[in-house]
Amino acid sequence: MDYERWAEWYDFAYRAAGNRGVDFHVELARDSGGPVLEIGVGTGRLAVPTLEAGINVVGIDLNQPMLDEARRKYQALDGAAGSLELLQADMRTLDLGRTFPLVAAPARVLLLAVTPEEQQETFHRLAAHVAPGGMFYFNVFMPNPELISDDSLSPHLFGDAIRPETGNRVLMWNVNRFDTVAQTNHGLQIFEEIDQSGETVRKVTLDVVVRYLYPSEIHEMVANAGLEVEVVYGDFDRTPFTEDSSEQIFICHKAG
């Protein structure tokens, strides 16, 4: 994955998709009292509003361009109440030697560990950073049978928005290539920028490889990591999870 280019488009893509999950994340952070360990902090999409709520954040990311953008946003804040510590680290091998009342792995970041072994080790690593009595939350998408069985390789439109920097329209396309045996998707995210005359002035293609997870696998990995599932939501409005949900949002605790 080319994260230097992703850093340019990350915020735009989330804004176009509605920036879902921000209020949910900040509410959990506020309830925990902080500090929050955020896995895959990216450009600070969630960290910045958490800081503005007065909660300290330790953010890790594997990719320096993302961290650079998060640091720029933090430095631009006018009197942020919370402090921000940014670290370049890999969630699969993470060992900070400290624990937190809340460890958060939002934005489906756990799926970037692309084998069952990597995913289980990631759960172990993150659980080790949860303080006794603390919370670990994460979200991943719910595998849709129709979606993962689609082998047409046809692009489908998932967003359409105006890019503020240029005023141009941007069409956002997905091309999914699912491997149902390995439970992976090698996806292409295509950003097509169109000027006021209707001409395509730029097209950027970004690769994303993820390994999707079913609920039964998640429950097993969570238990193996020494955590307890408290509740599973099907959306960020705390709708109960059902087989028809598009999202799996797990809130887990570590015994005190």
PASEBA-1860 file (N, C-alpha, C; in nm, 3 decimals):
! residues 256
1> MDYERWAE> 0.084/-0.119/0.000/0.000/0.000/0.000/0.088/0.125/0.000 ~ 0.059/0.220/-0.086/0.138/0.342/-0.098/0.079/0.447/-0.004 ~ 0.131/0.450/0.120/0.073/0.538/0.219/0.110/0.684/0.200 ~ 0.216/0.710/0.126/0.247/0.850/0.099/0.135/0.912/0.017 ~ 0.086/0.839/-0.082/-0.027/0.890/-0.161/-0.157/0.880/-0.082 ~ -0.170/0.775/0.000/-0.292/0.763/0.082/-0.306/0.882/0.175 ~ -0.195/0.933/0.228/-0.202/1.045/0.320/-0.269/1.166/0.255 ~ -0.252/1.180/0.123/-0.314/1.291/0.050/-0.466/1.274/0.041
9> WYDFAYRA> -0.513/1.150/0.024/-0.654/1.126/-0.005/-0.735/1.077/0.115 ~ -0.668/1.040/0.222/-0.733/0.976/0.336/-0.849/1.059/0.392 ~ -0.820/1.184/0.427/-0.923/1.270/0.487/-1.037/1.297/0.390 ~ -1.000/1.320/0.265/-1.104/1.349/0.165/-1.200/1.232/0.151 ~ -1.147/1.110/0.145/-1.231/0.993/0.129/-1.325/0.977/0.247 ~ -1.275/0.999/0.369/-1.361/0.985/0.486/-1.464/1.097/0.494 ~ -1.426/1.219/0.457/-1.525/1.327/0.455/-1.637/1.296/0.357 ~ -1.599/1.246/0.240/-1.700/1.214/0.139/-1.793/1.103/0.184
17> AGNRGVDF> -1.740/1.012/0.268/-1.821/0.900/0.317/-1.898/0.937/0.444 ~ -1.885/1.060/0.490/-1.963/1.104/0.605/-1.889/1.102/0.738 ~ -1.761/1.066/0.737/-1.681/1.068/0.860/-1.747/0.991/0.973 ~ -1.802/0.877/0.943/-1.876/0.799/1.042/-1.784/0.752/1.155 ~ -1.840/0.748/1.273/-1.769/0.691/1.387/-1.698/0.792/1.474 ~ -1.693/0.919/1.434/-1.618/1.018/1.512/-1.681/1.038/1.649 ~ -1.811/1.065/1.654/-1.878/1.090/1.782/-1.870/0.968/1.872 ~ -1.887/0.849/1.814/-1.879/0.725/1.890/-1.742/0.713/1.956
25> HVELARDS> -1.636/0.737/1.879/-1.499/0.726/1.928/-1.473/0.828/2.040 ~ -1.511/0.951/2.019/-1.485/1.056/2.117/-1.562/1.029/2.246 ~ -1.683/0.978/2.235/-1.762/0.947/2.355/-1.693/0.839/2.439 ~ -1.643/0.734/2.374/-1.571/0.629/2.448/-1.444/0.685/2.510 ~ -1.374/0.769/2.436/-1.251/0.829/2.488/-1.280/0.915/2.611 ~ -1.386/0.995/2.602/-1.421/1.081/2.714/-1.461/0.998/2.836 ~ -1.537/0.892/2.814/-1.580/0.807/2.925/-1.461/0.738/2.993 ~ -1.358/0.708/2.915/-1.241/0.639/2.970/-1.154/0.731/3.055
33> GGPVLEIG> -1.163/0.860/3.030/-1.079/0.956/3.100/-0.942/0.973/3.038 ~ -0.904/0.879/2.950/-0.775/0.886/2.881/-0.659/0.849/2.972 ~ -0.540/0.841/2.917/-0.511/0.862/2.774/-0.560/0.744/2.690 ~ -0.577/0.772/2.562/-0.623/0.672/2.466/-0.506/0.629/2.379 ~ -0.490/0.498/2.362/-0.396/0.446/2.263/-0.475/0.419/2.137 ~ -0.448/0.497/2.032/-0.519/0.478/1.905/-0.429/0.408/1.805 ~ -0.474/0.293/1.758/-0.400/0.212/1.662/-0.437/0.256/1.521 ~ -0.336/0.284/1.438/-0.366/0.334/1.304/-0.421/0.474/1.310
41> VGTGRLAV> -0.349/0.563/1.379/-0.399/0.699/1.400/-0.412/0.775/1.269 ~ -0.341/0.731/1.166/-0.354/0.793/1.034/-0.321/0.941/1.038 ~ -0.406/1.021/0.978/-0.383/1.166/0.970/-0.445/1.240/1.088 ~ -0.491/1.167/1.189/-0.551/1.231/1.305/-0.699/1.258/1.291 ~ -0.766/1.188/1.200/-0.909/1.209/1.178/-0.989/1.195/1.307 ~ -0.955/1.097/1.390/-1.024/1.076/1.517/-0.947/1.137/1.634 ~ -0.816/1.142/1.622/-0.735/1.194/1.732/-0.763/1.342/1.758 ~ -0.777/1.420/1.652/-0.795/1.564/1.670/-0.922/1.596/1.748
49> PTLEAGIN> -1.040/1.544/1.712/-1.158/1.572/1.794/-1.148/1.515/1.935 ~ -1.072/1.407/1.952/-1.050/1.353/2.087/-0.968/1.451/2.169 ~ -0.864/1.508/2.110/-0.783/1.609/2.177/-0.866/1.732/2.210 ~ -0.952/1.770/2.118/-1.038/1.887/2.141/-1.136/1.863/2.254 ~ -1.164/1.735/2.284/-1.250/1.701/2.397/-1.172/1.695/2.528 ~ -1.041/1.724/2.523/-0.960/1.729/2.642/-0.896/1.599/2.682 ~ -0.892/1.502/2.591/-0.838/1.370/2.622/-0.700/1.355/2.556 ~ -0.604/1.307/2.632/-0.470/1.282/2.578/-0.471/1.157/2.489
57> VVGIDLNQ> -0.391/1.161/2.384/-0.388/1.053/2.285/-0.244/1.012/2.258 ~ -0.221/0.881/2.256/-0.098/0.824/2.201/-0.139/0.754/2.073 ~ -0.089/0.801/1.961/-0.129/0.745/1.832/-0.013/0.674/1.765 ~ -0.039/0.552/1.719/0.065/0.481/1.644/0.019/0.458/1.501 ~ 0.115/0.458/1.413/0.088/0.426/1.274/0.217/0.372/1.214 ~ 0.201/0.285/1.117/0.318/0.225/1.052/0.383/0.321/0.954 ~ 0.311/0.422/0.915/0.352/0.501/0.800/0.376/0.647/0.835 ~ 0.498/0.692/0.811/0.540/0.825/0.851/0.461/0.937/0.783
65> PMLDEARR> 0.425/0.927/0.654/0.347/1.036/0.595/0.215/1.062/0.667 ~ 0.150/0.957/0.715/0.027/0.975/0.792/0.056/1.050/0.921 ~ 0.162/1.007/0.992/0.197/1.071/1.118/0.235/1.217/1.098 ~ 0.303/1.247/0.989/0.341/1.385/0.960/0.218/1.474/0.946 ~ 0.115/1.422/0.879/-0.008/1.499/0.861/-0.081/1.516/0.994 ~ -0.084/1.410/1.076/-0.147/1.420/1.208/-0.076/1.524/1.294 ~ 0.056/1.525/1.288/0.132/1.622/1.366/0.105/1.764/1.318 ~ 0.093/1.782/1.188/0.063/1.915/1.134/-0.072/1.964/1.184
73> KYQALDGA> -0.172/1.876/1.184/-0.305/1.914/1.232/-0.301/1.952/1.380 ~ -0.227/1.873/1.457/-0.219/1.900/1.601/-0.153/2.036/1.626 ~ -0.046/2.065/1.554/0.024/2.191/1.572/-0.061/2.310/1.529 ~ -0.157/2.285/1.442/-0.245/2.392/1.393/-0.362/2.418/1.486 ~ -0.383/2.329/1.585/-0.495/2.348/1.676/-0.473/2.472/1.762 ~ -0.581/2.539/1.790/-0.575/2.660/1.872/-0.610/2.623/2.016 ~ -0.507/2.598/2.096/-0.529/2.569/2.237/-0.595/2.435/2.263 ~ -0.546/2.330/2.196/-0.601/2.196/2.221/-0.582/2.159/2.368
81> AGSLELLQ> -0.686/2.102/2.427/-0.682/2.068/2.569/-0.603/1.941/2.595 ~ -0.604/1.846/2.498/-0.534/1.720/2.516/-0.396/1.724/2.453 ~ -0.309/1.633/2.498/-0.175/1.623/2.440/-0.171/1.505/2.344 ~ -0.082/1.515/2.247/-0.070/1.411/2.145/0.073/1.361/2.138 ~ 0.089/1.228/2.147/0.218/1.163/2.126/0.203/1.071/2.006 ~ 0.289/1.087/1.907/0.282/1.008/1.784/0.404/0.919/1.774 ~ 0.380/0.792/1.742/0.488/0.694/1.734/0.473/0.611/1.607 ~ 0.582/0.591/1.536/0.580/0.501/1.422/0.602/0.359/1.475
89> ADMRTLDL> 0.503/0.274/1.459/0.509/0.138/1.514/0.413/0.049/1.437 ~ 0.437/-0.082/1.449/0.358/-0.183/1.381/0.268/-0.250/1.485 ~ 0.137/-0.250/1.463/0.045/-0.309/1.561/0.071/-0.457/1.582 ~ 0.130/-0.524/1.484/0.154/-0.668/1.494/0.269/-0.703/1.587 ~ 0.352/-0.604/1.619/0.468/-0.627/1.706/0.474/-0.525/1.818 ~ 0.368/-0.456/1.843/0.366/-0.342/1.935/0.404/-0.382/2.077 ~ 0.492/-0.305/2.138/0.530/-0.326/2.278/0.577/-0.193/2.334 ~ 0.483/-0.116/2.388/0.516/0.016/2.442/0.554/0.011/2.589
97> GRTFPLVA> 0.531/-0.103/2.654/0.567/-0.115/2.794/0.477/-0.036/2.887 ~ 0.357/-0.003/2.843/0.261/0.068/2.927/0.119/0.030/2.889 ~ 0.025/0.061/2.976/-0.113/0.025/2.952/-0.201/0.150/2.954 ~ -0.322/0.134/2.900/-0.413/0.246/2.880/-0.555/0.207/2.920 ~ -0.633/0.302/2.970/-0.773/0.270/3.002/-0.857/0.243/2.878 ~ -0.813/0.294/2.763/-0.882/0.265/2.637/-0.780/0.245/2.527 ~ -0.789/0.129/2.462/-0.714/0.102/2.339/-0.816/0.094/2.228 ~ -0.795/0.171/2.122/-0.890/0.178/2.012/-0.822/0.138/1.882
105> APARVLLL> -0.889/0.051/1.808/-0.842/0.011/1.674/-0.955/0.038/1.575 ~ -0.978/0.165/1.544/-1.092/0.202/1.459/-1.063/0.185/1.311 ~ -1.162/0.222/1.231/-1.145/0.232/1.085/-1.097/0.102/1.022 ~ -1.136/-0.011/1.083/-1.108/-0.144/1.025/-0.960/-0.174/1.013 ~ -0.878/-0.109/1.096/-0.733/-0.123/1.085/-0.687/-0.265/1.112 ~ -0.759/-0.341/1.195/-0.717/-0.478/1.225/-0.714/-0.565/1.100 ~ -0.790/-0.529/0.999/-0.795/-0.611/0.878/-0.669/-0.597/0.794 ~ -0.583/-0.500/0.828/-0.458/-0.484/0.755/-0.355/-0.588/0.795
113> AVTPEEQQ> -0.382/-0.664/0.900/-0.306/-0.786/0.929/-0.371/-0.895/0.844 ~ -0.299/-0.953/0.750/-0.364/-1.025/0.640/-0.356/-1.177/0.649 ~ -0.316/-1.229/0.766/-0.324/-1.374/0.788/-0.389/-1.397/0.923 ~ -0.447/-1.515/0.947/-0.505/-1.543/1.079/-0.401/-1.530/1.190 ~ -0.279/-1.574/1.163/-0.173/-1.567/1.264/-0.139/-1.422/1.299 ~ -0.128/-1.337/1.196/-0.099/-1.196/1.221/-0.213/-1.131/1.299 ~ -0.335/-1.166/1.265/-0.449/-1.105/1.333/-0.453/-1.148/1.480 ~ -0.432/-1.276/1.507/-0.434/-1.322/1.646/-0.321/-1.257/1.725
121> ETFHRLAA> -0.203/-1.248/1.666/-0.091/-1.185/1.736/-0.121/-1.037/1.762 ~ -0.187/-0.973/1.669/-0.225/-0.833/1.689/-0.320/-0.820/1.807 ~ -0.418/-0.908/1.817/-0.509/-0.906/1.931/-0.430/-0.922/2.062 ~ -0.335/-1.014/2.066/-0.254/-1.034/2.185/-0.176/-0.907/2.219 ~ -0.114/-0.848/2.119/-0.032/-0.728/2.141/-0.116/-0.612/2.194 ~ -0.233/-0.593/2.135/-0.316/-0.480/2.177/-0.377/-0.506/2.314 ~ -0.417/-0.630/2.340/-0.473/-0.664/2.471/-0.371/-0.638/2.582 ~ -0.243/-0.660/2.553/-0.138/-0.638/2.653/-0.127/-0.490/2.691
129> HVAPGGMF> -0.181/-0.402/2.609/-0.175/-0.259/2.636/-0.301/-0.206/2.703 ~ -0.398/-0.294/2.729/-0.521/-0.254/2.799/-0.498/-0.268/2.949 ~ -0.523/-0.161/3.023/-0.506/-0.165/3.168/-0.612/-0.257/3.230 ~ -0.583/-0.319/3.345/-0.687/-0.397/3.415/-0.812/-0.313/3.437 ~ -0.924/-0.368/3.398/-1.050/-0.295/3.405/-1.072/-0.202/3.287 ~ -0.977/-0.200/3.194/-0.986/-0.110/3.080/-1.064/-0.169/2.963 ~ -1.071/-0.091/2.856/-1.155/-0.125/2.741/-1.072/-0.129/2.613 ~ -1.112/-0.218/2.525/-1.057/-0.226/2.389/-1.174/-0.226/2.294
137> YFNVFMPN> -1.174/-0.133/2.198/-1.281/-0.134/2.099/-1.221/-0.131/1.959 ~ -1.295/-0.191/1.866/-1.252/-0.193/1.726/-1.374/-0.214/1.639 ~ -1.361/-0.181/1.513/-1.468/-0.210/1.418/-1.411/-0.267/1.290 ~ -1.485/-0.360/1.231/-1.453/-0.420/1.102/-1.584/-0.436/1.026 ~ -1.574/-0.450/0.895/-1.699/-0.468/0.820/-1.749/-0.611/0.832 ~ -1.878/-0.627/0.815/-1.940/-0.759/0.816/-1.936/-0.814/0.674 ~ -1.872/-0.929/0.652/-1.865/-0.985/0.517/-2.005/-1.009/0.459 ~ -2.026/-0.953/0.343/-2.153/-0.966/0.273/-2.140/-1.077/0.168
145> PELISDDS> -2.220/-1.185/0.179/-2.204/-1.296/0.085/-2.211/-1.256/-0.062 ~ -2.301/-1.163/-0.094/-2.313/-1.119/-0.233/-2.188/-1.044/-0.278 ~ -2.135/-0.961/-0.188/-2.018/-0.882/-0.223/-1.897/-0.970/-0.245 ~ -1.869/-1.062/-0.152/-1.745/-1.140/-0.162/-1.752/-1.247/-0.271 ~ -1.872/-1.277/-0.318/-1.883/-1.375/-0.426/-1.883/-1.310/-0.564 ~ -1.880/-1.177/-0.567/-1.880/-1.104/-0.695/-1.739/-1.107/-0.755 ~ -1.723/-1.177/-0.865/-1.592/-1.188/-0.930/-1.589/-1.113/-1.063 ~ -1.678/-1.014/-1.078/-1.686/-0.942/-1.205/-1.569/-0.846/-1.226
153> LSPHLFGD> -1.505/-0.804/-1.117/-1.396/-0.707/-1.122/-1.439/-0.573/-1.182 ~ -1.568/-0.545/-1.176/-1.619/-0.419/-1.230/-1.608/-0.309/-1.125 ~ -1.562/-0.190/-1.163/-1.559/-0.078/-1.068/-1.699/-0.039/-1.024 ~ -1.715/-0.009/-0.898/-1.843/0.045/-0.854/-1.820/0.174/-0.778 ~ -1.909/0.269/-0.798/-1.896/0.402/-0.741/-1.934/0.399/-0.594 ~ -1.843/0.449/-0.507/-1.878/0.453/-0.365/-1.878/0.595/-0.311 ~ -1.843/0.693/-0.392/-1.845/0.830/-0.345/-1.833/0.929/-0.458 ~ -1.885/1.050/-0.433/-1.885/1.157/-0.533/-1.885/1.287/-0.455
161> AIRPETGN> -1.775/1.361/-0.463/-1.765/1.481/-0.380/-1.678/1.585/-0.449 ~ -1.685/1.708/-0.398/-1.604/1.818/-0.449/-1.476/1.826/-0.365 ~ -1.363/1.831/-0.433/-1.236/1.844/-0.363/-1.211/1.992/-0.333 ~ -1.205/2.028/-0.202/-1.196/2.171/-0.167/-1.074/2.240/-0.224 ~ -0.962/2.170/-0.235/-0.839/2.234/-0.281/-0.848/2.282/-0.426 ~ -0.928/2.215/-0.507/-0.935/2.250/-0.649/-1.074/2.291/-0.695 ~ -1.175/2.257/-0.619/-1.312/2.281/-0.663/-1.360/2.181/-0.766 ~ -1.275/2.082/-0.797/-1.311/1.981/-0.895/-1.395/1.871/-0.831
169> RVLMWNVN> -1.473/1.806/-0.914/-1.551/1.690/-0.871/-1.459/1.568/-0.871 ~ -1.476/1.483/-0.769/-1.398/1.360/-0.760/-1.494/1.242/-0.748 ~ -1.480/1.149/-0.841/-1.552/1.023/-0.834/-1.461/0.921/-0.769 ~ -1.515/0.847/-0.671/-1.436/0.746/-0.601/-1.492/0.608/-0.634 ~ -1.405/0.525/-0.692/-1.446/0.393/-0.738/-1.373/0.285/-0.658 ~ -1.440/0.171/-0.645/-1.379/0.052/-0.586/-1.376/-0.060/-0.688 ~ -1.268/-0.136/-0.690/-1.263/-0.263/-0.761/-1.220/-0.367/-0.659 ~ -1.306/-0.466/-0.633/-1.277/-0.568/-0.534/-1.233/-0.698/-0.601
177> RFDTVAQT> -1.130/-0.759/-0.543/-1.084/-0.890/-0.590/-1.075/-0.981/-0.467 ~ -1.184/-1.049/-0.439/-1.194/-1.131/-0.319/-1.136/-1.270/-0.341 ~ -1.066/-1.318/-0.241/-1.022/-1.457/-0.233/-1.095/-1.518/-0.114 ~ -1.197/-1.597/-0.143/-1.283/-1.648/-0.036/-1.218/-1.761/0.043 ~ -1.109/-1.816/-0.008/-1.036/-1.919/0.068/-0.946/-1.851/0.172 ~ -0.869/-1.754/0.128/-0.780/-1.682/0.219/-0.853/-1.574/0.299 ~ -0.980/-1.546/0.261/-1.059/-1.439/0.323/-0.991/-1.303/0.307 ~ -0.940/-1.279/0.188/-0.876/-1.151/0.163/-0.946/-1.078/0.049
185> NHGLQIFE> -0.925/-0.949/0.048/-0.968/-0.867/-0.065/-0.854/-0.776/-0.105 ~ -0.810/-0.793/-0.229/-0.712/-0.700/-0.286/-0.793/-0.596/-0.361 ~ -0.816/-0.484/-0.293/-0.902/-0.382/-0.350/-0.824/-0.268/-0.413 ~ -0.883/-0.209/-0.514/-0.829/-0.088/-0.575/-0.923/0.027/-0.543 ~ -0.867/0.135/-0.490/-0.943/0.258/-0.467/-0.900/0.356/-0.575 ~ -0.995/0.398/-0.656/-0.963/0.485/-0.771/-1.027/0.621/-0.749 ~ -0.945/0.726/-0.750/-0.994/0.863/-0.736/-0.980/0.931/-0.872 ~ -1.093/0.968/-0.930/-1.095/1.032/-1.062/-1.139/1.176/-1.045
193> EIDQSGET> -1.047/1.268/-1.069/-1.075/1.411/-1.051/-1.115/1.471/-1.185 ~ -1.229/1.541/-1.184/-1.288/1.594/-1.308/-1.303/1.745/-1.294 ~ -1.253/1.818/-1.393/-1.262/1.964/-1.384/-1.399/2.014/-1.428 ~ -1.414/2.147/-1.425/-1.546/2.207/-1.454/-1.591/2.184/-1.598 ~ -1.498/2.152/-1.687/-1.535/2.125/-1.825/-1.575/1.979/-1.847 ~ -1.560/1.899/-1.745/-1.595/1.758/-1.757/-1.479/1.668/-1.794 ~ -1.359/1.726/-1.803/-1.241/1.647/-1.840/-1.176/1.586/-1.715 ~ -1.133/1.462/-1.729/-1.058/1.397/-1.622/-0.916/1.454/-1.621
201> VRKVTLDV> -0.881/1.520/-1.510/-0.750/1.585/-1.502/-0.651/1.502/-1.420 ~ -0.702/1.405/-1.347/-0.613/1.323/-1.264/-0.686/1.195/-1.225 ~ -0.614/1.087/-1.226/-0.669/0.960/-1.178/-0.561/0.891/-1.095 ~ -0.595/0.861/-0.971/-0.501/0.798/-0.878/-0.559/0.664/-0.835 ~ -0.478/0.559/-0.844/-0.520/0.425/-0.804/-0.436/0.379/-0.687 ~ -0.503/0.340/-0.579/-0.436/0.298/-0.457/-0.476/0.155/-0.423 ~ -0.377/0.076/-0.384/-0.402/-0.064/-0.348/-0.429/-0.077/-0.198 ~ -0.524/-0.163/-0.164/-0.551/-0.196/-0.024/-0.576/-0.346/-0.016
209> VVRYLYPS> -0.499/-0.415/0.070/-0.520/-0.557/0.092/-0.566/-0.577/0.236 ~ -0.679/-0.646/0.254/-0.731/-0.672/0.388/-0.772/-0.818/0.399 ~ -0.776/-0.867/0.522/-0.833/-0.999/0.549/-0.956/-0.979/0.636 ~ -1.072/-1.012/0.580/-1.196/-0.990/0.653/-1.220/-1.099/0.757 ~ -1.302/-1.066/0.856/-1.326/-1.153/0.970/-1.475/-1.175/0.992 ~ -1.509/-1.299/1.025/-1.646/-1.333/1.062/-1.662/-1.323/1.214 ~ -1.784/-1.302/1.263/-1.805/-1.285/1.408/-1.748/-1.398/1.493 ~ -1.764/-1.522/1.448/-1.715/-1.634/1.529/-1.564/-1.629/1.546
217> EIHEMVAN> -1.492/-1.591/1.439/-1.346/-1.578/1.447/-1.307/-1.469/1.546 ~ -1.377/-1.359/1.540/-1.344/-1.247/1.627/-1.362/-1.286/1.773 ~ -1.474/-1.350/1.805/-1.498/-1.390/1.943/-1.387/-1.482/1.993 ~ -1.342/-1.573/1.907/-1.236/-1.665/1.947/-1.104/-1.590/1.968 ~ -1.069/-1.499/1.877/-0.944/-1.425/1.890/-0.945/-1.335/2.013 ~ -1.057/-1.273/2.040/-1.069/-1.187/2.158/-1.048/-1.269/2.285 ~ -1.114/-1.384/2.293/-1.101/-1.470/2.411/-0.957/-1.519/2.426 ~ -0.894/-1.558/2.315/-0.755/-1.605/2.320/-0.660/-1.497/2.370
225> AGLEVEVV> -0.698/-1.370/2.348/-0.613/-1.259/2.391/-0.640/-1.219/2.536 ~ -0.731/-1.288/2.602/-0.758/-1.260/2.743/-0.855/-1.147/2.767 ~ -0.937/-1.117/2.669/-1.038/-1.012/2.682/-1.177/-1.071/2.680 ~ -1.274/-0.992/2.727/-1.413/-1.034/2.730/-1.495/-0.938/2.644 ~ -1.580/-0.994/2.558/-1.668/-0.910/2.476/-1.784/-0.863/2.563 ~ -1.799/-0.732/2.571/-1.910/-0.676/2.648/-2.034/-0.659/2.562 ~ -2.015/-0.602/2.442/-2.128/-0.578/2.354/-2.076/-0.566/2.211 ~ -2.162/-0.600/2.116/-2.131/-0.584/1.974/-2.242/-0.501/1.912
233> YGDFDRTP> -2.204/-0.393/1.846/-2.300/-0.307/1.778/-2.293/-0.329/1.627 ~ -2.404/-0.299/1.561/-2.409/-0.311/1.416/-2.388/-0.180/1.344 ~ -2.380/-0.070/1.423/-2.354/0.061/1.364/-2.308/0.155/1.475 ~ -2.261/0.272/1.435/-2.207/0.366/1.533/-2.316/0.437/1.613 ~ -2.442/0.417/1.576/-2.550/0.469/1.659/-2.590/0.371/1.768 ~ -2.508/0.268/1.787/-2.525/0.164/1.889/-2.645/0.073/1.861 ~ -2.679/0.061/1.734/-2.779/-0.037/1.694/-2.727/-0.177/1.725 ~ -2.808/-0.265/1.783/-2.762/-0.401/1.812/-2.716/-0.473/1.685
241> FTEDSSEQ> -2.611/-0.553/1.699/-2.559/-0.628/1.585/-2.653/-0.742/1.548 ~ -2.680/-0.756/1.418/-2.758/-0.867/1.365/-2.687/-0.919/1.241 ~ -2.737/-1.028/1.187/-2.675/-1.085/1.067/-2.689/-0.994/0.946 ~ -2.777/-0.895/0.954/-2.795/-0.801/0.844/-2.711/-0.674/0.861 ~ -2.637/-0.663/0.969/-2.555/-0.543/0.993/-2.440/-0.537/0.892 ~ -2.401/-0.416/0.858/-2.288/-0.399/0.767/-2.158/-0.379/0.844 ~ -2.168/-0.350/0.972/-2.051/-0.323/1.054/-2.052/-0.413/1.177 ~ -1.932/-0.446/1.226/-1.915/-0.517/1.352/-1.831/-0.427/1.443
249> IFICHKAG> -1.893/-0.376/1.549/-1.825/-0.286/1.641/-1.821/-0.355/1.777 ~ -1.702/-0.398/1.816/-1.683/-0.475/1.939/-1.631/-0.385/2.049 ~ -1.693/-0.392/2.165/-1.642/-0.330/2.284/-1.606/-0.442/2.382 ~ -1.478/-0.448/2.418/-1.426/-0.555/2.500/-1.363/-0.498/2.626 ~ -1.358/-0.580/2.732/-1.298/-0.537/2.858/-1.192/-0.636/2.902 ~ -1.099/-0.585/2.981/-1.003/-0.671/3.049/-1.041/-0.674/3.196 ~ -1.044/-0.792/3.253/-1.080/-0.807/3.394/-0.988/-0.722/3.481 ~ -1.046/-0.664/3.589/-0.968/-0.580/3.678/-0.884/-0.660/3.775
END
